[in-house]
Amino acid sequence: MLKLDPLHQLSTTTVNGLTNVVTELHWLYESTVNEKLYKVHGPKIVLTAPDARSFVDFADLTEDQVNSWIVAHLPAEKQQWYIDRIAENEQCHAETHARWVSDRDAWEAEQQEKIDNGEIEEALPFPDIEPSGGTVLDMFCVAPETTEQAFPWA
């Protein structure tokens, strides 16, 4: 879900006689995957001056209205870029955990072999702590800017 980033206040100013006009806001994409809450923070959005006829006074703004501005300012491909960061993190965590399990199992087999051969009397615990992603992960990243260039032959 795209939503306003609670770490930042809304920036406001006076524009064309309208006071407390929101000029920029900070946002994040929030999703729960494998019981882990991801918060992927994006760059600020700079808003254009509102039309006086549709202007909503700052005191009357709702969270849903502000969140709809975020959705309106981010094309689907940019939204997907943030979703992909979560998938990449989950994949990296799965690969890291699989390596840890493999290393632990090899360690335990080696320890058992040493016990069986009389080299040691008691197995030593595996020295590495099991990797854990925690329950909340704040990711601060900025999507690459799309650029438009003319064809060189134009």
N, C-alpha and C positions, 0 to 999 in steps of 0.2 A: 504494500500500500504506500503510495506517495503521500507525504504529509509534511506539515510545517515542522522544522527542526526546533525543539524546545530549548536548545542551547543558545539560541539567538533571538533577540527582540526584533520586531518588525521595524524597518526604517521608514520614517514618515517625514513629510515636508508640506509646504503650501504650494499648490500648483494651480495657476489660472484662477485664483480667488478661492479655491477649495482648500480647506485646512485638514491636517492629519491625513494626507493622501499617502497610502503605502507605496513606496518607490522601489523597495527591494526586499526580498525575503530569502531566508535560508531554508533548505528542505532536506529530507532524507527519504530513502526507500526502506521500509520496515517489513520484515518477513520472518516467520518462524519455520525453521527447517531442522528436522531431527531433534526436536525439543530445544533448539538453540535460537534465541532471538537475535537476528541480524539487524543492524542499523547501518545502512550505507549512506553516508552523507555526500551530497552533491554540492556543486558551486552555487553561489547566490544567483537569484533570478532578478534582473532589473526589469521593472514593470513600466509600461508606457503610461502617459497621463490619461486619466479616465475621462470619459464623456460626462459632462455635468448632469445630463439627464439620467444616467444610470449609476451615478456615484452613490455609494453606500457610506454613510458616516462611519468613521472608525469605531465609535462606541457600539454601532449596530452590526459590525462584521461578525460572522460566525466562523468557526473553525472549518466547517464544510465549504464555505465560500472561498476561503483562502486556499484550502487544499485543491479546490477546483482550478484555481489559477495555476497551481503547480502542474497539474495534469495538462492543462491547456498549453503551457509553455514548453513541455517536453515531448517531442515527437516519439512515436513508438520505438524507433531504433535506439534512441537514447535511454528510454526506460528499460529496454532489453539489456543494454550495456550494464546497467546497475544490477539487474537480476542475474546476469552472467557472472558478476564478481562473486556473488554468493555461491553459485554452482562451482566456480573454480576453487573457492575456499573449502567447500565441502569435499571436493575431489582431492585436494591437497591433504586435508586432514585424514581422509580414508587411506590414502597412500602412506602417509607418515605412520598411522596406527598399524597398518599391515606390516610395514618394515619393523616396527617395534615388536610386534607379536612374533615375527620370524626371528629376530635377534634374541628375544627372550627365550623362545623355544630352543634355539641352538645353544644358548647359554645353559639352560636347564639340562639338556641332553649331555653337554660337556661335563657339567657338574656330576651328573649321575654316572657317567663313564669313569670319572676320577674316583668316585666312591667305590664303584665296582672293582676298580683296579687297585684299591687300597692306597691311593695317592692322598686322599683327604678323608676325614671321618664324617664331615658334615658339609652339605652344600651351602655355598654362599648365595645370598639373595642377588637377583639380577640388579646390576648397579643403576640402571636408568629408570626414572619415574615414567609411568605410563602417560603418554601425551593426552591431554584433555583440552577440548576447545572451549570449555567453560559453558555458561548458560546464556551469556549475552556477549555479543561481539560488535563493537563499534568500529566501522571501517570508514576512514576518511579518504575519499578519492574523487578525482575530477574526470569526467568523461572527456575523451578527446573532442576537440572542436572540429566540426565539419567545415571544410573550406570549399569554396566554389572557384574554379579557375576556368578561364576561357581555353578553348582548344588552341593549341599552338598554331594551327593553320587558319584560325578565324580571322 
